[in-house]
Amino acid sequence: MGRQIVTFEAGSELKKIADSTFEGCTALRSITIPSEVVNIGSTAFNGCTALETVNFEAGPLKQIQWHTFLNCSSLKNIQIPEGVERIEREAFDGCTSLANVTLPASLNKAENIFSNCPNLTTVIWDIPRPTDNKTFCTFLESMLGVRPNCTVKIKDGTEFLCSATAGWYPK
């Protein structure tokens, strides 16, 4: 049986979780990303089908690569830490149990990051109210796709909803 929980010693000097590091670790259930990590590589957790919990210690993490959490079908919630600026395409593709996501205000580039996540219903994003709802809704569509029954809640409590026919719109 493989390792179910991965922890790193206090003071770990790990700076990067390389591409495919934990790929196919089907027994892995929980991991805490150390505060020193700056980058998580593509497919780092691909196929970790039992992965339920990913915790991020506050730190310099700036980017999550494409397919990082590909097919992590047991992952239900994820809170991306403040400081992350980029999440590459399909980083959470196939996370079929993913229901709740929290995004940081620092996020400024993300495209189609939650494809094939049919249970995603709530995204909380700590950003100020956009000045142009139409442009923001277009951005939501490029980031999240058309996602019926999903709600994006921003800092001031404003909600944006999505329908299959109308796309994204402010509530």
C-alpha positions, 0 to 999 in steps of 0.5 A: 500500500502506498503512502496516504499522507505526505508531510514535509519537515519543518524548515523544508527547503523544497522550492518546486514540486516537479512535473509528475512527482506524485503521478499515479499515487492512487493511495495518496489522500492528503498533502500539505504544500510547504510554504517554501514551494514557488511552483507546482509542476504539470501533472504533479498529482495526475491520477491521485484518485484518492486525494481528498485534501490539499493544504497550502501553507502561506508562502511564495507559490506563484503558479500552478501548471497545467494538469497539476491535479488532473483526474483527482476525482476525490478532491471536493474543496480547494483553497488556492492561497494568496500570492498565486498569480497563474493557474494554467489550463485544465489544472483541475481537469477531471476533478469530478467531486470538486464542489467548492473553490476559493481563489485569491485576489492575486490570481490574474491569469487562468483559462479553463482551469476547471474543465470536466468538473461537473459538481463545481457549484461555488467559487469564492474569489477575493476580488473587488467588484468589477467595473464592467460586468460584461467584461467580467462575465466574459472573463469568467467564461474563459476561466470557468467555461459555461457552468450551469448552476455555478455561483461565483461570489466576490469580496463585496458579496456580489454573486455571478450566476451561470445558465446554459442559455445565458452564460454568466450574468450578475445576480 
